[in-house]
Amino acid sequence: MKKVILLVGLLFASGEFFPCSGHAPNPAEIGITGAVNLSSLYTTGALKSDIIPGYFAGLFAKIPVSTIFAFRPELLLSSKGSTITYNNLQADGSVNFNLTYVEIPLLCVINIGKQLNIQAGPYVACLIDSKVTNKANVNLFDFEQNMNKDNFNRIDAGISVGTGVDINTITMGMRYNLGLTRIGKTRTSPAGNYTIPNSLNGVISFYLSISVL
């Protein structure tokens, strides 16, 4: 027991568990970030959902708390969506859903060594634009004519996890976002209530961040 107490005391004294002692964390950073998004919609009530390309771009801050832990908020413009194929009582055909959000991820960053880090945290996003395009013959439901931004929920929220490699002022990495809120609103028809798209956002991002301050 005395050895354990002595070991814990040495760790605190060295600053490993108490960031105000020992080694000071790196200064805060502010920069720009951008990514290629590979977006899909996890959908029920459809034949399939295919990936479409997109992007995110915006600003980030990295606020070190200790030598191994930092807080990274971001402000992004992010495009998401999917090509979904339907064949049911409410809809028949394929459609492109292109959705644009203002997104705020709030990430915790844990440094593993000098260059590698892992990231995780929640995000919240607000839908600012949508574009719906018929991609095949539509027999029962014309998506372009019957859908606009008012048919989607304005707020999306979910979780984000990823990893990055720090090289001086540049960070390169991969991130995955999973939405936890349905993006489509429920409609009423003689056949009953339905939701188009009855989906959650899912995005894989390959990103590059550059610190400018």
Buried (B, 14 or more C-beta within 10 A) or exposed (E): EEEEEEEEEEEEEEBBEEBEEBEEBEEEBEBEBBBEBBBBBBBEBBEEBEBBEBBBEBBBBBBBEBBBBBBBBBEBBBBBBBBBBBBBBBBBBBBBBBBBBBBBBEBBBEBEEEEEBBBBBBBBBEBEEBBBEBBEEBEEBBBEEEBEBEBBEEEBBBBBBBBBEBEEEEBEBBBBBBBEEBBBEEBEEEEEEBBBBBBBBBBBBBBBBBBEE
